[in-house]
Amino acid sequence: MTTVAHILAAKSRDIVTTQPHRTMAEVARLLADKGIGAVLVTGADGDLLGIASERDIVRAISRVGPSVLDDAISRHMTTRVVSTRPDSTVTSVMEEMTAGRFRHMPVMENGRLTGLVSIGDVVKHRIEQIEHEHSALREYIATA
């Protein structure tokens, strides 16, 4: 079975993080500048405190109004973060993301943040697997 480690090996190991005191506006700019949908919020020691997604920002604006953009991201981030491990299967991660209705999952190893996978990463990897299997079957049938 293919694991999360396979996905991480194929993508950049850069993990975009921010600090809990950053404003919602700063985080929104960071997401836009990096072209990403979520950023991990970490403490000074690197511990994962939460995740801030586009969805978190939109929900906060709809509840409070545009003045919320001056608030610290820590007031509106998701603090109940579901994470995975490098040895987790891609299928289990896809199922967990679908069931939980979230699109980003931090990868933790020995209590430390080692990566982040998105549903896009998972789907891309799964499509590549299916295409490889399809190609192998075509080759098998052609040589039979």
N, C-alpha and C positions, 0 to 999 in steps of 0.2 A: 504494500500500500504506500501511496505517496504521502509524504508528511509536509508540514508547514516549513520545515527546514529546506525542502526543495524549492519552495516559493521564495524564501528569503535569499537563497543562494543565487537566484536568477534576477533579483532586483537590487536596487541601491540599498545599502545598509544605513543610509542617512535616516535618522528619526527626527522629525520636526517636533520640537517641544516648546512650551512657553511656561512662564511662571504664573502662579495664582493671582498675583497682584496686577497683572496686565489688564487693561480695560477690554471690554467687549469690542470696541471699535478697533483697538490694536490687533486683537485676535482675528477679527473679520478681514482686516487688511492683510494679515499674515496668510490666511487661507487663500485670499484672492491672489496675492503675489506668488505664492507657491503652487497655485492651481490644485489645491487639495481640499478634501471635504471635512477633515477633522485634524485636530492637533492634540497631542498629549500634554497634560498639565503636570509638571513635576515640581517637587520641592527642591531646595538648595542642595540636598543630599542625593538628588536623582531619583528619589522614590516617586512612584506613580500616585498622583493624588486624584486624577480624574481625566476626562476626555471632553473636549469642547468641539462640537460639530456645528455645521451650518444649521442643522435642525434645532440645536440648543439656542442658537442666536435668534432664529426666526421665532421660536416659541416665546422667548423672553421679550422680544419686541412686541409681539401680539398681546402679551399679558400686561406689560408695563408701558409700552410706547417707546419712541425713539430715545428718550432720556436714559434708557437702560444701557445705551452704548458707552456711558461714562462709568458704569459699574465695573468692579473687578470681575474677571471671568470666573473666579472661584464661587461667586454667588449664583451662577447660572449653569455651570458645567455639570456633566453627568458624573456623579461620584461613585455610583455602583457599576464599576467597569468590569465587564466580563473579559477575561484574558484567556490565552491559550499557551501551549508549550511548543517548542520546536518539533517534538516527537508526536504531536497530535496529527491525526490524519486530515487530509484536505476535505474529505467527505464529512467528517464530524464537525469541522469548522464551518463548512457551508450550511449544514443542518442547524447548527447553533445560531448562526447569524440570521438565517431565515426564520427560525422559531422566535428569536428575540427581537426581530425587526430592527437590527442595527447593521451598519455597513463597515465598521472598522473594529479590529480586534488587536489589542497589544499582545505581543509575544513576550512571555516572561520565562526566564531560566534562572533557577537558584535565587529567586526573589529579585532579580534584576531585569530591567527592560532590555530586550535584545532586538526588537523589531516591531513592525506594525504591518498587518495584512488587511487589505480591503476586500470587499466582495468582488470588486473588479479583478484583483489579483487572483482570487480563488477561481472565478469563472474563466478567466484567461487560461489559467493552468489546466483546468478541467477540459476546456475546448482543445487545447494542444494535445492532451492525452487521448481524447476521442479521435482527433485527426490522425494521430500516430497509429491507433488501433485500426482505424478505417484503412489506412495505407497498408498496414501489415496484412489485413484480410484480403485486400485487392491483390497484393503480391502473391499471397498464398493461393488464391483462386486462379490467378493467371498462370502459375507454375504447376498446378495440379493436373 
